[in-house]
């Protein structure tokens, strides 16, 4: 996704975003990790984000609209782990 940078998210670790899961449902995901990917080809630089959400529902890999405090963006996330704290998702910008 063009334009997004690590700096847009690094200061928001621990913050919760609302994800539009479709059919009127909203799922909260908390930003847990924001780290640089040094060999990125994107002009804005590469980075990865990890999100933690509730155990249900499982969001399949897809593009989702993320909203927080009136701001919004869309990103592709992939479920990567099921943990005691819930489900972990990852977004990679490379």
URBEL-V63291 format. One record per residue. OMEGA is omega in degrees with one decimal (NA if undefined). Layout:
OMEGA, OMEGA
This chain:
-175.7, 173.9, -178.6, -179.4, 177.2, -178.0, 178.2, -173.7, -171.8, -178.7, -177.3, 177.8, -177.6, 179.5, -179.4, 178.4, 174.6, -178.6, 176.5, -177.0, -178.6, -178.3, 175.4, -178.9, 173.7, -178.6, 178.3, 172.4, 179.3, 177.4, -175.5, -177.1, 171.3, -177.2, -177.5, 170.7, -169.2, -176.6, -175.9, 177.5, 179.3, 176.9, -179.1, -176.3, -179.3, 177.3, 175.8, 178.2, 171.5, -178.9, 174.9, -179.6, -179.3, 179.9, 177.5, -1.7, 172.0, 175.4, 178.8, 179.5, -177.0, 170.7, 178.0, 174.8, 178.6, 176.8, 179.2, 176.7, 176.3, 177.0, -179.3, 172.1, 178.2, 177.1, 179.4, 177.8, -179.8, 173.8, -175.9, -179.1, 170.6, -176.4, 177.2, -178.6, -179.1, -179.4, 178.6, -179.7, 179.3, 171.7, -179.5, 175.9, -172.4, NA
